[in-house]
Amino acid sequence: MKIIMNVEINEGYEKWKQLFLSADAAREKYGIKVLAYGHPKDNENKVYQVLELESMEKMQEAMQDPEIAKARTDAGVNLDTQELVFLVE
């Protein structure tokens, strides 16, 4: 399953990117593969991620992982703005 996730951030893109990349091992543990990430040309405070998931259950487990939750919080992710788009395969 593939999804596009977008969120707004308030700590800056470079900080978000550094913390996002530092969570690679944690994502791997849950079978989450990053296919792409970035932001619109004119808005570094809105980031998009294209992810491939083993299952939605694993994704939900990952979102409850304290390491991943801390990285998201430290990166300034505004969880209230999170949106998911499920891609048809």
mmCIF file as gemmi writes it, N, C-alpha and C atoms, coordinates in Angstrom:
data_model
loop_
_atom_site.group_PDB
_atom_site.id
_atom_site.type_symbol
_atom_site.label_atom_id
_atom_site.label_alt_id
_atom_site.label_comp_id
_atom_site.label_asym_id
_atom_site.label_entity_id
_atom_site.label_seq_id
_atom_site.pdbx_PDB_ins_code
_atom_site.Cartn_x
_atom_site.Cartn_y
_atom_site.Cartn_z
_atom_site.occupancy
_atom_site.B_iso_or_equiv
_atom_site.pdbx_formal_charge
_atom_site.auth_seq_id
_atom_site.auth_asym_id
_atom_site.pdbx_PDB_model_num
ATOM 1 N N . MET Axp A 1 ? 0.834 -1.161 0 1 0 ? 1 A 1
ATOM 2 C CA . MET Axp A 1 ? 0 0 0 1 0 ? 1 A 1
ATOM 3 C C . MET Axp A 1 ? 0.89 1.239 0 1 0 ? 1 A 1
ATOM 4 N N . LYS Axp A 2 ? 0.496 2.227 -0.788 1 0 ? 2 A 1
ATOM 5 C CA . LYS Axp A 2 ? 1.242 3.48 -0.855 1 0 ? 2 A 1
ATOM 6 C C . LYS Axp A 2 ? 0.339 4.634 -0.427 1 0 ? 2 A 1
ATOM 7 N N . ILE Axp A 3 ? 0.946 5.577 0.299 1 0 ? 3 A 1
ATOM 8 C CA . ILE Axp A 3 ? 0.196 6.748 0.738 1 0 ? 3 A 1
ATOM 9 C C . ILE Axp A 3 ? 1.026 8.006 0.533 1 0 ? 3 A 1
ATOM 10 N N . ILE Axp A 4 ? 0.326 9.117 0.439 1 0 ? 4 A 1
ATOM 11 C CA . ILE Axp A 4 ? 0.952 10.426 0.514 1 0 ? 4 A 1
ATOM 12 C C . ILE Axp A 4 ? 0.498 11.015 1.841 1 0 ? 4 A 1
ATOM 13 N N . MET Axp A 5 ? 1.463 11.453 2.634 1 0 ? 5 A 1
ATOM 14 C CA . MET Axp A 5 ? 1.154 12.092 3.905 1 0 ? 5 A 1
ATOM 15 C C . MET Axp A 5 ? 1.641 13.521 3.818 1 0 ? 5 A 1
ATOM 16 N N . ASN Axp A 6 ? 0.828 14.458 4.267 1 0 ? 6 A 1
ATOM 17 C CA . ASN Axp A 6 ? 1.324 15.828 4.357 1 0 ? 6 A 1
ATOM 18 C C . ASN Axp A 6 ? 1.001 16.401 5.724 1 0 ? 6 A 1
ATOM 19 N N . VAL Axp A 7 ? 1.889 17.27 6.174 1 0 ? 7 A 1
ATOM 20 C CA . VAL Axp A 7 ? 1.742 17.945 7.462 1 0 ? 7 A 1
ATOM 21 C C . VAL Axp A 7 ? 2.356 19.328 7.363 1 0 ? 7 A 1
ATOM 22 N N . GLU Axp A 8 ? 1.945 20.17 8.27 1 0 ? 8 A 1
ATOM 23 C CA . GLU Axp A 8 ? 2.59 21.471 8.402 1 0 ? 8 A 1
ATOM 24 C C . GLU Axp A 8 ? 3.625 21.372 9.517 1 0 ? 8 A 1
ATOM 25 N N . ILE Axp A 9 ? 4.73 22.084 9.346 1 0 ? 9 A 1
ATOM 26 C CA . ILE Axp A 9 ? 5.796 22.083 10.345 1 0 ? 9 A 1
ATOM 27 C C . ILE Axp A 9 ? 6.057 23.52 10.782 1 0 ? 9 A 1
ATOM 28 N N . ASN Axp A 10 ? 6.584 23.658 12.007 1 0 ? 10 A 1
ATOM 29 C CA . ASN Axp A 10 ? 6.83 25.018 12.493 1 0 ? 10 A 1
ATOM 30 C C . ASN Axp A 10 ? 8.235 25.216 13.05 1 0 ? 10 A 1
ATOM 31 N N . GLU Axp A 11 ? 9.13 24.269 12.77 1 0 ? 11 A 1
ATOM 32 C CA . GLU Axp A 11 ? 10.515 24.399 13.239 1 0 ? 11 A 1
ATOM 33 C C . GLU Axp A 11 ? 11.495 24.545 12.074 1 0 ? 11 A 1
ATOM 34 N N . GLY Axp A 12 ? 10.994 24.666 10.861 1 0 ? 12 A 1
ATOM 35 C CA . GLY Axp A 12 ? 11.847 24.817 9.685 1 0 ? 12 A 1
ATOM 36 C C . GLY Axp A 12 ? 12.091 23.499 8.976 1 0 ? 12 A 1
ATOM 37 N N . TYR Axp A 13 ? 12.231 23.584 7.654 1 0 ? 13 A 1
ATOM 38 C CA . TYR Axp A 13 ? 12.365 22.387 6.824 1 0 ? 13 A 1
ATOM 39 C C . TYR Axp A 13 ? 13.657 21.626 7.11 1 0 ? 13 A 1
ATOM 40 N N . GLU Axp A 14 ? 14.77 22.309 7.256 1 0 ? 14 A 1
ATOM 41 C CA . GLU Axp A 14 ? 16.039 21.616 7.465 1 0 ? 14 A 1
ATOM 42 C C . GLU Axp A 14 ? 16.034 20.806 8.749 1 0 ? 14 A 1
ATOM 43 N N . LYS Axp A 15 ? 15.459 21.362 9.813 1 0 ? 15 A 1
ATOM 44 C CA . LYS Axp A 15 ? 15.362 20.616 11.066 1 0 ? 15 A 1
ATOM 45 C C . LYS Axp A 15 ? 14.446 19.415 10.886 1 0 ? 15 A 1
ATOM 46 N N . TRP Axp A 16 ? 13.307 19.627 10.224 1 0 ? 16 A 1
ATOM 47 C CA . TRP Axp A 16 ? 12.392 18.521 9.972 1 0 ? 16 A 1
ATOM 48 C C . TRP Axp A 16 ? 13.097 17.424 9.183 1 0 ? 16 A 1
ATOM 49 N N . LYS Axp A 17 ? 13.792 17.796 8.114 1 0 ? 17 A 1
ATOM 50 C CA . LYS Axp A 17 ? 14.457 16.814 7.253 1 0 ? 17 A 1
ATOM 51 C C . LYS Axp A 17 ? 15.485 16.002 8.041 1 0 ? 17 A 1
ATOM 52 N N . GLN Axp A 18 ? 16.28 16.67 8.849 1 0 ? 18 A 1
ATOM 53 C CA . GLN Axp A 18 ? 17.299 15.977 9.64 1 0 ? 18 A 1
ATOM 54 C C . GLN Axp A 18 ? 16.65 14.95 10.579 1 0 ? 18 A 1
ATOM 55 N N . LEU Axp A 19 ? 15.602 15.358 11.281 1 0 ? 19 A 1
ATOM 56 C CA . LEU Axp A 19 ? 14.943 14.441 12.205 1 0 ? 19 A 1
ATOM 57 C C . LEU Axp A 19 ? 14.162 13.362 11.467 1 0 ? 19 A 1
ATOM 58 N N . PHE Axp A 20 ? 13.575 13.694 10.329 1 0 ? 20 A 1
ATOM 59 C CA . PHE Axp A 20 ? 12.872 12.715 9.504 1 0 ? 20 A 1
ATOM 60 C C . PHE Axp A 20 ? 13.824 11.61 9.065 1 0 ? 20 A 1
ATOM 61 N N . LEU Axp A 21 ? 14.978 11.999 8.571 1 0 ? 21 A 1
ATOM 62 C CA . LEU Axp A 21 ? 15.956 11.011 8.108 1 0 ? 21 A 1
ATOM 63 C C . LEU Axp A 21 ? 16.531 10.197 9.259 1 0 ? 21 A 1
ATOM 64 N N . SER Axp A 22 ? 16.615 10.784 10.442 1 0 ? 22 A 1
ATOM 65 C CA . SER Axp A 22 ? 17.166 10.063 11.587 1 0 ? 22 A 1
ATOM 66 C C . SER Axp A 22 ? 16.242 8.935 12.054 1 0 ? 22 A 1
ATOM 67 N N . ALA Axp A 23 ? 15.001 8.928 11.61 1 0 ? 23 A 1
ATOM 68 C CA . ALA Axp A 23 ? 14.043 7.893 12.017 1 0 ? 23 A 1
ATOM 69 C C . ALA Axp A 23 ? 13.959 6.743 11.017 1 0 ? 23 A 1
ATOM 70 N N . ASP Axp A 24 ? 14.898 6.657 10.079 1 0 ? 24 A 1
ATOM 71 C CA . ASP Axp A 24 ? 14.866 5.594 9.074 1 0 ? 24 A 1
ATOM 72 C C . ASP Axp A 24 ? 14.818 4.203 9.702 1 0 ? 24 A 1
ATOM 73 N N . ALA Axp A 25 ? 15.649 3.94 10.702 1 0 ? 25 A 1
ATOM 74 C CA . ALA Axp A 25 ? 15.692 2.614 11.332 1 0 ? 25 A 1
ATOM 75 C C . ALA Axp A 25 ? 14.368 2.285 12.005 1 0 ? 25 A 1
ATOM 76 N N . ALA Axp A 26 ? 13.774 3.276 12.656 1 0 ? 26 A 1
ATOM 77 C CA . ALA Axp A 26 ? 12.481 3.054 13.316 1 0 ? 26 A 1
ATOM 78 C C . ALA Axp A 26 ? 11.408 2.734 12.282 1 0 ? 26 A 1
ATOM 79 N N . ARG Axp A 27 ? 11.397 3.462 11.164 1 0 ? 27 A 1
ATOM 80 C CA . ARG Axp A 27 ? 10.406 3.18 10.111 1 0 ? 27 A 1
ATOM 81 C C . ARG Axp A 27 ? 10.613 1.787 9.537 1 0 ? 27 A 1
ATOM 82 N N . GLU Axp A 28 ? 11.868 1.41 9.337 1 0 ? 28 A 1
ATOM 83 C CA . GLU Axp A 28 ? 12.18 0.094 8.778 1 0 ? 28 A 1
ATOM 84 C C . GLU Axp A 28 ? 11.606 -1.018 9.658 1 0 ? 28 A 1
ATOM 85 N N . LYS Axp A 29 ? 11.662 -0.812 10.964 1 0 ? 29 A 1
ATOM 86 C CA . LYS Axp A 29 ? 11.132 -1.785 11.931 1 0 ? 29 A 1
ATOM 87 C C . LYS Axp A 29 ? 9.652 -2.068 11.679 1 0 ? 29 A 1
ATOM 88 N N . TYR Axp A 30 ? 8.939 -1.087 11.154 1 0 ? 30 A 1
ATOM 89 C CA . TYR Axp A 30 ? 7.504 -1.23 10.908 1 0 ? 30 A 1
ATOM 90 C C . TYR Axp A 30 ? 7.18 -1.454 9.428 1 0 ? 30 A 1
ATOM 91 N N . GLY Axp A 31 ? 8.184 -1.706 8.628 1 0 ? 31 A 1
ATOM 92 C CA . GLY Axp A 31 ? 7.946 -1.982 7.214 1 0 ? 31 A 1
ATOM 93 C C . GLY Axp A 31 ? 7.491 -0.771 6.43 1 0 ? 31 A 1
ATOM 94 N N . ILE Axp A 32 ? 7.961 0.409 6.829 1 0 ? 32 A 1
ATOM 95 C CA . ILE Axp A 32 ? 7.606 1.648 6.134 1 0 ? 32 A 1
ATOM 96 C C . ILE Axp A 32 ? 8.795 2.086 5.294 1 0 ? 32 A 1
ATOM 97 N N . LYS Axp A 33 ? 8.572 2.207 4.008 1 0 ? 33 A 1
ATOM 98 C CA . LYS Axp A 33 ? 9.631 2.613 3.077 1 0 ? 33 A 1
ATOM 99 C C . LYS Axp A 33 ? 9.315 4.006 2.54 1 0 ? 33 A 1
ATOM 100 N N . VAL Axp A 34 ? 10.286 4.91 2.629 1 0 ? 34 A 1
ATOM 101 C CA . VAL Axp A 34 ? 10.117 6.269 2.102 1 0 ? 34 A 1
ATOM 102 C C . VAL Axp A 34 ? 10.449 6.247 0.61 1 0 ? 34 A 1
ATOM 103 N N . LEU Axp A 35 ? 9.486 6.623 -0.208 1 0 ? 35 A 1
ATOM 104 C CA . LEU Axp A 35 ? 9.705 6.683 -1.653 1 0 ? 35 A 1
ATOM 105 C C . LEU Axp A 35 ? 10.112 8.084 -2.104 1 0 ? 35 A 1
ATOM 106 N N . ALA Axp A 36 ? 9.603 9.1 -1.412 1 0 ? 36 A 1
ATOM 107 C CA . ALA Axp A 36 ? 9.931 10.487 -1.75 1 0 ? 36 A 1
ATOM 108 C C . ALA Axp A 36 ? 9.45 11.387 -0.625 1 0 ? 36 A 1
ATOM 109 N N . TYR Axp A 37 ? 10.036 12.58 -0.558 1 0 ? 37 A 1
ATOM 110 C CA . TYR Axp A 37 ? 9.581 13.597 0.392 1 0 ? 37 A 1
ATOM 111 C C . TYR Axp A 37 ? 10.003 14.961 -0.136 1 0 ? 37 A 1
ATOM 112 N N . GLY Axp A 38 ? 9.327 15.991 0.336 1 0 ? 38 A 1
ATOM 113 C CA . GLY Axp A 38 ? 9.678 17.343 -0.09 1 0 ? 38 A 1
ATOM 114 C C . GLY Axp A 38 ? 8.608 18.331 0.322 1 0 ? 38 A 1
ATOM 115 N N . HIS Axp A 39 ? 8.709 19.528 -0.252 1 0 ? 39 A 1
ATOM 116 C CA . HIS Axp A 39 ? 7.77 20.603 0.064 1 0 ? 39 A 1
ATOM 117 C C . HIS Axp A 39 ? 7.48 21.39 -1.21 1 0 ? 39 A 1
ATOM 118 N N . PRO Axp A 40 ? 6.361 22.124 -1.23 1 0 ? 40 A 1
ATOM 119 C CA . PRO Axp A 40 ? 6.091 22.977 -2.386 1 0 ? 40 A 1
ATOM 120 C C . PRO Axp A 40 ? 7.191 24.036 -2.524 1 0 ? 40 A 1
ATOM 121 N N . LYS Axp A 41 ? 7.438 24.451 -3.733 1 0 ? 41 A 1
ATOM 122 C CA . LYS Axp A 41 ? 8.51 25.415 -4.014 1 0 ? 41 A 1
ATOM 123 C C . LYS Axp A 41 ? 8.376 26.685 -3.177 1 0 ? 41 A 1
ATOM 124 N N . ASP Axp A 42 ? 7.152 27.119 -2.948 1 0 ? 42 A 1
ATOM 125 C CA . ASP Axp A 42 ? 6.943 28.388 -2.261 1 0 ? 42 A 1
ATOM 126 C C . ASP Axp A 42 ? 6.502 28.242 -0.801 1 0 ? 42 A 1
ATOM 127 N N . ASN Axp A 43 ? 6.597 27.017 -0.238 1 0 ? 43 A 1
ATOM 128 C CA . ASN Axp A 43 ? 6.15 26.82 1.14 1 0 ? 43 A 1
ATOM 129 C C . ASN Axp A 43 ? 6.922 25.689 1.813 1 0 ? 43 A 1
ATOM 130 N N . GLU Axp A 44 ? 7.997 26.042 2.511 1 0 ? 44 A 1
ATOM 131 C CA . GLU Axp A 44 ? 8.804 25.034 3.19 1 0 ? 44 A 1
ATOM 132 C C . GLU Axp A 44 ? 8.159 24.563 4.489 1 0 ? 44 A 1
ATOM 133 N N . ASN Axp A 45 ? 7.027 25.124 4.866 1 0 ? 45 A 1
ATOM 134 C CA . ASN Axp A 45 ? 6.356 24.731 6.102 1 0 ? 45 A 1
ATOM 135 C C . ASN Axp A 45 ? 5.288 23.665 5.897 1 0 ? 45 A 1
ATOM 136 N N . LYS Axp A 46 ? 5.142 23.188 4.671 1 0 ? 46 A 1
ATOM 137 C CA . LYS Axp A 46 ? 4.209 22.097 4.378 1 0 ? 46 A 1
ATOM 138 C C . LYS Axp A 46 ? 5.015 20.999 3.689 1 0 ? 46 A 1
ATOM 139 N N . VAL Axp A 47 ? 5.117 19.853 4.35 1 0 ? 47 A 1
ATOM 140 C CA . VAL Axp A 47 ? 5.939 18.785 3.786 1 0 ? 47 A 1
ATOM 141 C C . VAL Axp A 47 ? 5.076 17.6 3.375 1 0 ? 47 A 1
ATOM 142 N N . TYR Axp A 48 ? 5.529 16.932 2.345 1 0 ? 48 A 1
ATOM 143 C CA . TYR Axp A 48 ? 4.858 15.765 1.795 1 0 ? 48 A 1
ATOM 144 C C . TYR Axp A 48 ? 5.804 14.582 1.861 1 0 ? 48 A 1
ATOM 145 N N . GLN Axp A 49 ? 5.233 13.416 2.14 1 0 ? 49 A 1
ATOM 146 C CA . GLN Axp A 49 ? 6 12.181 2.128 1 0 ? 49 A 1
ATOM 147 C C . GLN Axp A 49 ? 5.204 11.151 1.336 1 0 ? 49 A 1
ATOM 148 N N . VAL Axp A 50 ? 5.877 10.425 0.475 1 0 ? 50 A 1
ATOM 149 C CA . VAL Axp A 50 ? 5.26 9.298 -0.217 1 0 ? 50 A 1
ATOM 150 C C . VAL Axp A 50 ? 5.854 8.054 0.42 1 0 ? 50 A 1
ATOM 151 N N . LEU Axp A 51 ? 4.974 7.247 1.01 1 0 ? 51 A 1
ATOM 152 C CA . LEU Axp A 51 ? 5.423 6.092 1.779 1 0 ? 51 A 1
ATOM 153 C C . LEU Axp A 51 ? 4.802 4.812 1.231 1 0 ? 51 A 1
ATOM 154 N N . GLU Axp A 52 ? 5.569 3.742 1.317 1 0 ? 52 A 1
ATOM 155 C CA . GLU Axp A 52 ? 5.052 2.412 1.001 1 0 ? 52 A 1
ATOM 156 C C . GLU Axp A 52 ? 4.97 1.648 2.314 1 0 ? 52 A 1
ATOM 157 N N . LEU Axp A 53 ? 3.792 1.091 2.607 1 0 ? 53 A 1
ATOM 158 C CA . LEU Axp A 53 ? 3.535 0.44 3.878 1 0 ? 53 A 1
ATOM 159 C C . LEU Axp A 53 ? 3.255 -1.041 3.685 1 0 ? 53 A 1
ATOM 160 N N . GLU Axp A 54 ? 3.668 -1.827 4.671 1 0 ? 54 A 1
ATOM 161 C CA . GLU Axp A 54 ? 3.267 -3.241 4.673 1 0 ? 54 A 1
ATOM 162 C C . GLU Axp A 54 ? 1.773 -3.343 4.939 1 0 ? 54 A 1
ATOM 163 N N . SER Axp A 55 ? 1.289 -2.535 5.901 1 0 ? 55 A 1
ATOM 164 C CA . SER Axp A 55 ? -0.133 -2.532 6.228 1 0 ? 55 A 1
ATOM 165 C C . SER Axp A 55 ? -0.453 -1.272 7.026 1 0 ? 55 A 1
ATOM 166 N N . MET Axp A 56 ? -1.723 -0.931 7.083 1 0 ? 56 A 1
ATOM 167 C CA . MET Axp A 56 ? -2.153 0.225 7.863 1 0 ? 56 A 1
ATOM 168 C C . MET Axp A 56 ? -1.976 -0.063 9.353 1 0 ? 56 A 1
ATOM 169 N N . GLU Axp A 57 ? -2.114 -1.317 9.752 1 0 ? 57 A 1
ATOM 170 C CA . GLU Axp A 57 ? -1.914 -1.679 11.151 1 0 ? 57 A 1
ATOM 171 C C . GLU Axp A 57 ? -0.487 -1.373 11.596 1 0 ? 57 A 1
ATOM 172 N N . LYS Axp A 58 ? 0.487 -1.72 10.738 1 0 ? 58 A 1
ATOM 173 C CA . LYS Axp A 58 ? 1.893 -1.433 11.051 1 0 ? 58 A 1
ATOM 174 C C . LYS Axp A 58 ? 2.129 0.073 11.116 1 0 ? 58 A 1
ATOM 175 N N . MET Axp A 59 ? 1.472 0.817 10.253 1 0 ? 59 A 1
ATOM 176 C CA . MET Axp A 59 ? 1.607 2.271 10.26 1 0 ? 59 A 1
ATOM 177 C C . MET Axp A 59 ? 1.064 2.836 11.566 1 0 ? 59 A 1
ATOM 178 N N . GLN Axp A 60 ? -0.052 2.331 12.01 1 0 ? 60 A 1
ATOM 179 C CA . GLN Axp A 60 ? -0.636 2.798 13.271 1 0 ? 60 A 1
ATOM 180 C C . GLN Axp A 60 ? 0.275 2.463 14.447 1 0 ? 60 A 1
ATOM 181 N N . GLU Axp A 61 ? 0.894 1.284 14.423 1 0 ? 61 A 1
ATOM 182 C CA . GLU Axp A 61 ? 1.865 0.926 15.458 1 0 ? 61 A 1
ATOM 183 C C . GLU Axp A 61 ? 3.034 1.909 15.45 1 0 ? 61 A 1
ATOM 184 N N . ALA Axp A 62 ? 3.514 2.235 14.255 1 0 ? 62 A 1
ATOM 185 C CA . ALA Axp A 62 ? 4.651 3.153 14.117 1 0 ? 62 A 1
ATOM 186 C C . ALA Axp A 62 ? 4.313 4.521 14.696 1 0 ? 62 A 1
ATOM 187 N N . MET Axp A 63 ? 3.091 4.997 14.46 1 0 ? 63 A 1
ATOM 188 C CA . MET Axp A 63 ? 2.703 6.311 14.956 1 0 ? 63 A 1
ATOM 189 C C . MET Axp A 63 ? 2.634 6.348 16.483 1 0 ? 63 A 1
ATOM 190 N N . GLN Axp A 64 ? 2.539 5.181 17.11 1 0 ? 64 A 1
ATOM 191 C CA . GLN Axp A 64 ? 2.519 5.108 18.571 1 0 ? 64 A 1
ATOM 192 C C . GLN Axp A 64 ? 3.898 4.836 19.157 1 0 ? 64 A 1
ATOM 193 N N . ASP Axp A 65 ? 4.89 4.587 18.299 1 0 ? 65 A 1
ATOM 194 C CA . ASP Axp A 65 ? 6.258 4.321 18.764 1 0 ? 65 A 1
ATOM 195 C C . ASP Axp A 65 ? 6.825 5.605 19.376 1 0 ? 65 A 1
ATOM 196 N N . PRO Axp A 66 ? 7.314 5.555 20.625 1 0 ? 66 A 1
ATOM 197 C CA . PRO Axp A 66 ? 7.835 6.756 21.281 1 0 ? 66 A 1
ATOM 198 C C . PRO Axp A 66 ? 8.99 7.417 20.518 1 0 ? 66 A 1
ATOM 199 N N . GLU Axp A 67 ? 9.838 6.633 19.871 1 0 ? 67 A 1
ATOM 200 C CA . GLU Axp A 67 ? 10.967 7.203 19.115 1 0 ? 67 A 1
ATOM 201 C C . GLU Axp A 67 ? 10.468 8.027 17.929 1 0 ? 67 A 1
ATOM 202 N N . ILE Axp A 68 ? 9.512 7.481 17.207 1 0 ? 68 A 1
ATOM 203 C CA . ILE Axp A 68 ? 8.96 8.19 16.052 1 0 ? 68 A 1
ATOM 204 C C . ILE Axp A 68 ? 8.151 9.398 16.525 1 0 ? 68 A 1
ATOM 205 N N . ALA Axp A 69 ? 7.362 9.228 17.566 1 0 ? 69 A 1
ATOM 206 C CA . ALA Axp A 69 ? 6.569 10.346 18.094 1 0 ? 69 A 1
ATOM 207 C C . ALA Axp A 69 ? 7.473 11.49 18.544 1 0 ? 69 A 1
ATOM 208 N N . LYS Axp A 70 ? 8.574 11.166 19.218 1 0 ? 70 A 1
ATOM 209 C CA . LYS Axp A 70 ? 9.504 12.205 19.676 1 0 ? 70 A 1
ATOM 210 C C . LYS Axp A 70 ? 10.149 12.92 18.492 1 0 ? 70 A 1
ATOM 211 N N . ALA Axp A 71 ? 10.558 12.172 17.476 1 0 ? 71 A 1
ATOM 212 C CA . ALA Axp A 71 ? 11.17 12.795 16.295 1 0 ? 71 A 1
ATOM 213 C C . ALA Axp A 71 ? 10.183 13.748 15.632 1 0 ? 71 A 1
ATOM 214 N N . ARG Axp A 72 ? 8.923 13.351 15.533 1 0 ? 72 A 1
ATOM 215 C CA . ARG Axp A 72 ? 7.91 14.204 14.908 1 0 ? 72 A 1
ATOM 216 C C . ARG Axp A 72 ? 7.685 15.471 15.73 1 0 ? 72 A 1
ATOM 217 N N . THR Axp A 73 ? 7.589 15.319 17.043 1 0 ? 73 A 1
ATOM 218 C CA . THR Axp A 73 ? 7.405 16.47 17.925 1 0 ? 73 A 1
ATOM 219 C C . THR Axp A 73 ? 8.611 17.396 17.87 1 0 ? 73 A 1
ATOM 220 N N . ASP Axp A 74 ? 9.807 16.826 17.963 1 0 ? 74 A 1
ATOM 221 C CA . ASP Axp A 74 ? 11.039 17.623 17.923 1 0 ? 74 A 1
ATOM 222 C C . ASP Axp A 74 ? 11.187 18.368 16.599 1 0 ? 74 A 1
ATOM 223 N N . ALA Axp A 75 ? 10.652 17.795 15.537 1 0 ? 75 A 1
ATOM 224 C CA . ALA Axp A 75 ? 10.759 18.412 14.21 1 0 ? 75 A 1
ATOM 225 C C . ALA Axp A 75 ? 9.704 19.487 13.992 1 0 ? 75 A 1
ATOM 226 N N . GLY Axp A 76 ? 8.835 19.693 14.972 1 0 ? 76 A 1
ATOM 227 C CA . GLY Axp A 76 ? 7.827 20.743 14.848 1 0 ? 76 A 1
ATOM 228 C C . GLY Axp A 76 ? 6.625 20.365 14.026 1 0 ? 76 A 1
ATOM 229 N N . VAL Axp A 77 ? 6.325 19.073 13.919 1 0 ? 77 A 1
ATOM 230 C CA . VAL Axp A 77 ? 5.17 18.629 13.144 1 0 ? 77 A 1
ATOM 231 C C . VAL Axp A 77 ? 3.887 19.019 13.882 1 0 ? 77 A 1
ATOM 232 N N . ASN Axp A 78 ? 2.992 19.685 13.181 1 0 ? 78 A 1
ATOM 233 C CA . ASN Axp A 78 ? 1.68 20.035 13.709 1 0 ? 78 A 1
ATOM 234 C C . ASN Axp A 78 ? 0.745 18.875 13.372 1 0 ? 78 A 1
ATOM 235 N N . LEU Axp A 79 ? 0.546 17.972 14.332 1 0 ? 79 A 1
ATOM 236 C CA . LEU Axp A 79 ? -0.217 16.753 14.091 1 0 ? 79 A 1
ATOM 237 C C . LEU Axp A 79 ? -1.659 17.028 13.687 1 0 ? 79 A 1
ATOM 238 N N . ASP Axp A 80 ? -2.204 18.161 14.075 1 0 ? 80 A 1
ATOM 239 C CA . ASP Axp A 80 ? -3.583 18.503 13.711 1 0 ? 80 A 1
ATOM 240 C C . ASP Axp A 80 ? -3.749 18.738 12.211 1 0 ? 80 A 1
ATOM 241 N N . THR Axp A 81 ? -2.641 18.971 11.508 1 0 ? 81 A 1
ATOM 242 C CA . THR Axp A 81 ? -2.723 19.257 10.064 1 0 ? 81 A 1
ATOM 243 C C . THR Axp A 81 ? -2.46 18.03 9.203 1 0 ? 81 A 1
ATOM 244 N N . GLN Axp A 82 ? -2.188 16.894 9.814 1 0 ? 82 A 1
ATOM 245 C CA . GLN Axp A 82 ? -1.807 15.696 9.056 1 0 ? 82 A 1
ATOM 246 C C . GLN Axp A 82 ? -2.945 15.216 8.177 1 0 ? 82 A 1
ATOM 247 N N . GLU Axp A 83 ? -2.614 14.942 6.926 1 0 ? 83 A 1
ATOM 248 C CA . GLU Axp A 83 ? -3.568 14.397 5.961 1 0 ? 83 A 1
ATOM 249 C C . GLU Axp A 83 ? -2.933 13.195 5.281 1 0 ? 83 A 1
ATOM 250 N N . LEU Axp A 84 ? -3.762 12.184 5.009 1 0 ? 84 A 1
ATOM 251 C CA . LEU Axp A 84 ? -3.318 10.988 4.298 1 0 ? 84 A 1
ATOM 252 C C . LEU Axp A 84 ? -4.116 10.835 3.026 1 0 ? 84 A 1
ATOM 253 N N . VAL Axp A 85 ? -3.413 10.456 1.955 1 0 ? 85 A 1
ATOM 254 C CA . VAL Axp A 85 ? -4.066 10.122 0.688 1 0 ? 85 A 1
ATOM 255 C C . VAL Axp A 85 ? -3.633 8.708 0.339 1 0 ? 85 A 1
ATOM 256 N N . PHE Axp A 86 ? -4.593 7.814 0.205 1 0 ? 86 A 1
ATOM 257 C CA . PHE Axp A 86 ? -4.301 6.427 -0.144 1 0 ? 86 A 1
ATOM 258 C C . PHE Axp A 86 ? -4.246 6.31 -1.659 1 0 ? 86 A 1
ATOM 259 N N . LEU Axp A 87 ? -3.16 5.786 -2.155 1 0 ? 87 A 1
ATOM 260 C CA . LEU Axp A 87 ? -2.963 5.68 -3.591 1 0 ? 87 A 1
ATOM 261 C C . LEU Axp A 87 ? -3.452 4.324 -4.101 1 0 ? 87 A 1
ATOM 262 N N . VAL Axp A 88 ? -4.087 4.336 -5.253 1 0 ? 88 A 1
ATOM 263 C CA . VAL Axp A 88 ? -4.567 3.109 -5.884 1 0 ? 88 A 1
ATOM 264 C C . VAL Axp A 88 ? -3.391 2.434 -6.56 1 0 ? 88 A 1
ATOM 265 N N . GLU Axp A 89 ? -3.302 1.145 -6.354 1 0 ? 89 A 1
ATOM 266 C CA . GLU Axp A 89 ? -2.188 0.4 -6.977 1 0 ? 89 A 1
ATOM 267 C C . GLU Axp A 89 ? -2.673 -0.397 -8.148 1 0 ? 89 A 1
